Amino acid sequence: MATTRLDMRLDEEIKAKAEKASALLGLKSLTEYIVRLIDDNATQVIAQHESITVENDAFDRFMNACKETRKPNKVLMEATSFTKKQGIK
């Protein structure tokens, strides 16, 4: 159940298009349509910024480097420091 409010002003044409899209999707209201768009888009943006995709060969090279190196080298320590500063978990 929604407990917070978002007030916004729209161009008349944008509102009309959104209302039409909402009706075409069979949604109950313009609000339901807007909430769905915000939720879907926010989820996608967050996922894009909180994940990283690595090509198989790069991952394999990384794993091999991890297995071969017993003591972290300078580059690895710098990478660790960088990721911590970026807030990457």
Secondary structure, DSSP 8 states (H G I E B T S, - for coil): -----------HHHHHHHHHHHHHTT-S-HHHHHHHHHHHHHHHHHHHHH-----HHHHHHHHHHHHH-SS--HHHHHHHHHHHHHT--
